[in-house]
């Protein structure tokens, strides 16, 4: 990660190809992060791929996360150049970025800030190319610095000296030694303007309406009340659905390293549909898994709208490892019927076919599917049927030990499998013993 760095206008950078103010280029795989970085230097390349921040992702194999960055320097290359990055990986993310520099050698108006495709938001350009237009007046008055900070929740990295006895800045900067920018007027609880703004200042003279918190979340701006959930030893204690919903908002607003522990069983029914999710590439368990993901003892019985046809359970970039996973709407993992979901069969399978297992529970006749609540009843398998009644079942017939659980599954050819599949399976238990299991 490269962060909190500005190359000022007393500098200049020049070279052949792949020349930039901060980094010329990268190769390999993974993601490189640029955060709170600015280039004010002139950048000149006799060849291609000149840029203000980073020159190129070689072959597009490296992705960039570029947030709160800017370029005010003039960038010149022979071709395929750009203000921010001359070539990004397709999974790159660009957010809250602006350019006021002159760019020579860019491909076209829609490729002035960056080349190739990526996910982007809140991009700005002095000429309105590949981003929203900004004017010299917006830059000098403090209006644009205010806008940049309003694009973010919980942080204000943009500064600009206006009337604080320091030399006024001609554009927003990332240095905390410059002034914080306030709007003059009435502001919403999240700091955005609620009406006309009379100007901008380094002195806070605004009137701000208070938050309206409901269960720790503001009903106006969706900001969170930091004191809603009790913290012990830097860990949030989550014991209700409202607290879990609060924690999800808290993390999504940027506190990604927050720690929490569950202190009670939680019924999340009332929060099941918080917002209407309309789109594509959806899935029951995960809309997108990372590399080498492993999912164990999971199931989906819900309907999925906008899913990729052959991946209703989970979408992924590389083949994940599904272990003991089930679904009712496809065959990406083991398919089960509604009857199996309701009669205890699925619960038994999720417990690694251990009769009376204590990971998943289901009070038959009441619970329509397996749950993780220990307050519900255990499920026992008796001659192919399922019951909550342990009477008459010999205790020594119930293998609850680690030795009795399925550890590995192979095909007859010796290829390891994530789940039992139709036909013959070779199953290895915790004692290392193998047996053949036939699945119809």
C-alpha positions, 0 to 999 in steps of 0.5 A: 500500500502507498498512502499519505504521499504527495509529490509536489510541483517542485518535482518532475518525472521523465523517462521512456515508457511506463512513467508516472508520478508515484509508480511506473508500473506493476506486474504479477497478481494481486491488488496494489492500493493507493490511498490519499496520494497526490501528484503535482509534478510534471510527468513526461514519457517519450514512449507510452503509458505516462500517468499521474499516479501509476503507469500501468498494470502489465497485462492487466493482471494487477488490480489497483485500489485508488481512493482519495487521489488527485493529479494536478501535474501536466502528463505527456506521453506519445500515446496510451497515457492518462491522468491517473493510470494509463492501464488498470486491471479489470477488477480495479476500484477507483473512487473520489479522484480528480484531475486538473492537469493537462494530459497529452497522448491520451487515447480519447475523451473517455480514457483521459483519467484511466484506460481499460475497464474497472469499477469507478465512482466519484471521478472529476476532471477539469474538462469533464472527461471521463468524470464530472466537470469541475470549475476553477471557481469550485476548486478555489472556493472550497466547494469542491473540497467540501464535495470530496469529503461529502462523498465519504462517510466517517472520514474527511481527508481533504483539506484546503486553506481558505481564510485561516491565515495560511496561504490560500490553496488553489485546490483541495489537498491531502495535508492535515496542516491545511484547513478543514473546509466547512459550508456556511449554512444549514447542514444535514446530520451527515454534514451535507448541505440541506439548502442554499450554502452562502460560502465556505470557510475554515471556521465552522459557522454552520448549523447542523441538524441532529441525528435521528437514531433508531436502534443505533442507525440514523433514519436520515443519513444511515450513520451509526451511533458508536455507543449503541453496542457495548464494547469489552476489551475492544470487542463488541458484544452482539446479542440481538438482531438490532445489534447485529444489524448495527454492526453490519452498518458500522463495518460497511461504513468503513470500520473494516477491522472492528471485532465482535462476538456473539453473546446469544442466539439471534433471530434475524427474521425482521431484518431479512429484507433490509433493502430491495436487491435488484440486479444480476450475478446474485447467489444464495450464499455468496455473490462473489467468492475470492480465490481458494474459498472453502465453504463447509456445512452451508445450505440455501433453500431460498429463491434467488433473483438475478442469478447466474444460471449455473451458479445459484449457490455461489459465484466465484473466480476460481473453483472453490472447495464446497464441503458438505453443502446443499441447495434446493434450486440447483446442482452446484452442490448437493441437491436436496428436496423440500421434504428432506429440508423439513423432515430432518434429513438435511439436518442430519447431513449437515451434522456429517450424518452423525445421528444426534449431532450438535451443530445443527438442530431442528424441532421437527414439526415446528422448524421448517429447516435446520437452525444453529440454535442450541435451544432447538432439539437434536435430530436422530436418524433411526432406520432411514427416518428422523426423530427428536425422540432419543428414547429407544436409540442405543447411545453406543449406536450414535457416533458423536466422536470426531472419529465418526465424522467424514474427513475426506471423500474420493472418487473410485479413481482417487480424485478428492471430492468436496461432497458425496456425489451420485454413484460410488464414493470412497469415504474416509472417517476420523480413524482413517478407515475407508468405506464405499458409499453409494448415492442414488 
